[in-house]
C-alpha cells in the first residue's frame, strides 16, 4: 500500500504570538491521523475530516521560544507520509519593560503637541496616554529609541502623561513613570 501525501497548507494565525496554545491548521488525506511535531518532538495528534482539513490546539502551553512545526499523516493501514514543509512560530508571552528615559524639550511649553522621546523594546509600538485616554502612538526603531507627539493638540493645562510599549507578539508593558508637561 501507498503512504498518504504529506500534509499541506500548514498554518497558524500568526508567526509571532503571545498565545502559548496556538491552533495549527492544514490539509491532509481525508480521515487520516495527523501528527504535529514541534522541532523533532511530537506535539500531538488530530484527525483530518472527510474533506482533509485538520485543526490542532495543544492541550499544554508551549514555552516561550521559536520553533519549527511540521505534520505527517497516517492512514488507516498505518502508512505514514513524509513530514510537511515546516512553518516557524515564535511564542512570546513576556511583556516588554515599560518605556524609560522619557524626555521632552521643556516641561513648561506653549507647544500644544510636544515631542516626548525615550527608550523601549526594539520594534515595539509606543502608546502615549493622558490618564487612560490614548493620545498618540509611535514605533520604536531597531535600537528601541522613539519619538512621539500627541495626535491632537493639548489644551492649556497641566498634564502627567504615561506611555506603554506593545511588542510584536501583542504583550503590553506596565505604565511608564509619568512625564509632566504644562
Beta strands, then each sheet from edge to edge (+ up, - down):
strand 1: 8-12
strand 2: 16-17
strand 3: 23-27
strand 4: 33-38
strand 5: 41-47
strand 6: 53-57
strand 7: 65-74
strand 8: 87-91
strand 9: 100-104
strand 10: 115-119
strand 11: 125-130
strand 12: 133-139
strand 13: 145-149
strand 14: 159-166
strand 15: 179-181
sheet 1: 1+ 3- 6+
sheet 2: 2+ 8+ 7- 4+ 5-
sheet 3: 9+ 10- 13+
sheet 4: 12+ 11- 14+ 15-
end
